[in-house]
């Protein structure tokens, strides 16, 4: 996914855990965060909560990507601050459409 996003002109910083994700944002919030919800649910929730508290209402847009597609789970992530949810597998056209909706310009 990183290469596909870079080919579309996006700058990408990939991280593998909560601590490195937060460290990558030391210089300020990115425009958007793609958060893989495939790992332990508590990690995804921890990132969403950390983003909300760290940037005081100026959190970046967050797209959750995962296999949990039951409405209650998606609603939970959205309540914690996710702006969109894409269920795997998805088409790059779906990601492009989501990014277009969430990113300015």
Buried (B, 14 or more C-beta within 10 A) or exposed (E): EEEEBEEEEBEEEEBEEBEEBBEEBEEEBBEBBBBBBBEEBEBBBBBBEBBBEEEEEEBBBBBBBBEBEEEEBBEBBBEBBBBBBBBEEEEEEEBEEBBEEBEEE
